[in-house]
């Protein structure tokens, strides 16, 4: 077996790599944050995320559906509309994102401390 295929096999079985692969994506954390507040229609979701294109949002929602984290339902309101919401399994990521958020806040503070310690000091 080649080293690259061994590495690929090891990554495919690694729980941490799998978790990162599921949530990686420019818009996925924002999708989770918004759907964590409750189900939303596609248009409502798109409007709440300035800068995301229809194609990218649709693709990332499809990926999350394929992973069993988001479910899509059709609501026969006055006109047919699509609604997205987190599945029970998708909601289990809430604490993960909260932990990552807290770590990110601390890391940003650390980066700020490191950057400020590198700034030249001006003697007065």
N, C-alpha and C positions, 0 to 999 in steps of 0.2 A: 504494500500500500504506500502511495506517495505521501510525503509529509504534508502537502497542501490538503489532500483529502482527509488525512488524519485530523488536521487542525479543523477542517470544516465539520467533520463528524463530532469532534469534541465540542465545538461551539453550538452545534444543533442540539446537543444534550445538556448544555449549561443553562440552569434556571435563570441566572442573572442576565446572560446574553439574550435569552428568550424574552424576558420581561422588557429589557431595553428595546429590543427589536419591535415589540408590540406597541410601545408608546412613542417611539421615535417618529419624528415628522414635524415639520414646521408648525402645523396647525393642530395636531392631535391634543396637546395639553389644553389649548383653548377650547377645543370641542368638548373635552371631558369637563372642563370647568363650567361651561355653559349648560351642558346636559345634566351636570350634577345639581343644578338649580331647578331642574324639571325638564320635561319634554318640550321640544321646540319643532316648529315647522322648518323646512329647508330654507325658505326665504328669510324667516326670522333669524335663523342661525347665521346665514350669510351676512345679513345686515349688521349683526352684532360683532362681526369680525372684519373690519375694514381692511382691504388689501387682499383678501383671499379671493381667488377666482372660482367660478362655478365648477370648472373641471377639477381643480385641486380639492375643493371641498367634497365634491361627489366621490372622488377617488379615495380620499381618506375615510369618509364615512363607509364606503364599501369595504375597505380594509378592516375597519373596526367591526363591521357586521360579520365579516368572514371569521374574525377571531371570537365572535360571540359576546362582544362587549357592548354593542349598540344594536338596538332593534328598530326596525322601520315598520310603521303601521299606516294604513290608509284610513283617513277619517272622511266619512261621507257627509261632511258639513254641507252648507249651501252649494259648495263646489268641491270636488274631490281634492284633497290635499294630503301631503305626506308629513308624517310626524316621526321624529327620532327621539329615542330615550335610551338611557343606560339600562342594560340588563342587570339582573341581580349580581351576576359575575362581574360586570363592568363596574358596579358600585363598590366592589371590593378594592378597587384601585384608589379610592378616596384617601385612605390613610397613607398610601404610597406617595401620592402627589403632595399631601400635607407635609410628609417628612422631607421630600425633595425640596419643597418650597422653603421650609425652615433651614435646610442645609444651604440652599442658594442664598438666602438672606445673610447667613453667617459668612459664606464664602465671599459675597460681594463686599461685606465689611472688611474681611481679611485682605482682599485685593486692594481696597481703599487704603488700609493701614500700610500695606507693603508699598503701594504707589506713593503715599505721602512721606514715607520714611526715605524714599529715594530722591525726593525733590531737593534741589540745592537749598541750603539754608543761607539766608542773608543776615550777616552780622549787623546789628544796629549800633 
